[in-house]
Amino acid sequence: MTVATILHRVADYDTWRKVYDSVGDMQKDGGVTEESVHQMVDDPNNVLVIHHFDNLQTATAFFGREDLRDAMQRSGVQGEPRVELFE
């Protein structure tokens, strides 16, 4: 199993969350088996997403998807997200 942590700032959490919730099928198709979203206690626009995958290859492929990058842009992600993979 591979666990991915994605840390990023967003312009507005509510806007970001609407887009995030709308791409559930993309996540499932991309191999996400479990997911959770967390906001920093004193900065709700600082978001941590945790995704689980069956293996490293699936996780790596998911983060290379163009439709994922498009969704992140539409949702108001600011800067480059910090993505870390763990096994």
KOLDOMAR-78807 format. One line per 3 residues: number of its first residue (from 1); their letters; for each residue z, y, x of C-alpha. Coordinates in Angstrom, 2 decimals, decimal comma. Layout:
NUM> a> Z:Y:X ~ ...;
This chain:
1> mtv> 0,00:0,00:0,00 ~ -0,77:3,53:1,16 ~ 1,16:6,58:0,00;
4> ati> -0,39:10,03:0,25 ~ 1,57:13,26:0,14 ~ -0,37:16,40:-0,64;
7> lhr> 1,36:19,74:-0,19 ~ -0,38:22,94:-1,23 ~ 0,12:26,38:-2,67;
10> vad> -1,55:27,25:-5,95 ~ -2,29:30,63:-7,47 ~ -0,64:29,68:-10,78;
13> ydt> 1,09:26,36:-11,49 ~ 0,18:26,24:-15,21 ~ -3,52:26,76:-14,45;
16> wrk> -3,38:24,20:-11,65 ~ -1,60:21,67:-13,88 ~ -4,25:21,89:-16,60;
19> vyd> -6,98:21,00:-14,12 ~ -4,83:18,29:-12,49 ~ -4,16:16,67:-15,87;
22> svg> -7,87:16,80:-16,75 ~ -8,92:14,69:-13,74 ~ -6,83:11,61:-14,49;
25> dmq> -9,97:9,47:-14,89 ~ -11,24:10,64:-11,50 ~ -7,93:9,66:-9,93;
28> kdg> -8,01:6,23:-11,55 ~ -11,66:5,70:-10,53 ~ -10,71:6,81:-7,00;
31> gvt> -8,01:4,18:-6,68 ~ -4,83:6,12:-7,46 ~ -2,38:3,52:-8,78;
34> ees> 0,62:5,81:-9,23 ~ 1,10:9,57:-9,10 ~ 3,79:12,21:-9,36;
37> vhq> 3,90:16,00:-9,16 ~ 6,79:18,11:-7,88 ~ 7,37:21,86:-7,63;
40> mvd> 9,45:23,49:-4,93 ~ 12,78:24,55:-6,40 ~ 12,54:28,22:-5,44;
43> dpn> 8,73:28,52:-5,43 ~ 7,02:26,83:-8,41 ~ 3,55:27,55:-6,98;
46> nvl> 4,32:25,36:-3,95 ~ 3,34:21,90:-5,16 ~ 3,85:18,40:-3,76;
49> vih> 1,68:15,61:-5,16 ~ 2,34:11,96:-4,32 ~ -0,39:9,38:-4,85;
52> hfd> -0,21:5,63:-4,25 ~ -3,25:3,54:-3,30 ~ -3,80:-0,17:-2,63;
55> nlq> -4,98:0,50:0,94 ~ -5,84:3,13:3,53 ~ -9,61:2,85:3,05;
58> tat> -9,34:3,66:-0,65 ~ -7,07:6,64:0,04 ~ -9,37:7,99:2,75;
61> aff> -12,40:7,68:0,49 ~ -10,59:9,44:-2,36 ~ -9,78:12,50:-0,25;
64> gre> -13,41:12,75:0,85 ~ -14,72:13,04:-2,71 ~ -16,70:16,15:-3,53;
67> dlr> -15,49:16,17:-7,14 ~ -11,90:16,26:-5,86 ~ -12,68:19,30:-3,72;
70> dam> -14,36:20,96:-6,72 ~ -11,31:20,30:-8,91 ~ -8,98:21,73:-6,27;
73> qrs> -11,07:24,86:-6,06 ~ -11,18:25,25:-9,86 ~ -7,43:24,77:-10,09;
76> gvq> -6,59:27,62:-7,72 ~ -5,43:25,73:-4,63 ~ -4,92:28,29:-1,90;
79> gep> -5,87:27,43:1,66 ~ -6,27:23,93:3,01 ~ -3,90:21,36:1,49;
82> rve> -1,70:19,35:3,84 ~ -2,52:15,66:3,27 ~ -0,49:12,96:5,01;
85> lfe> -1,00:9,22:4,65 ~ 1,75:6,60:5,03 ~ 1,72:2,81:4,96;
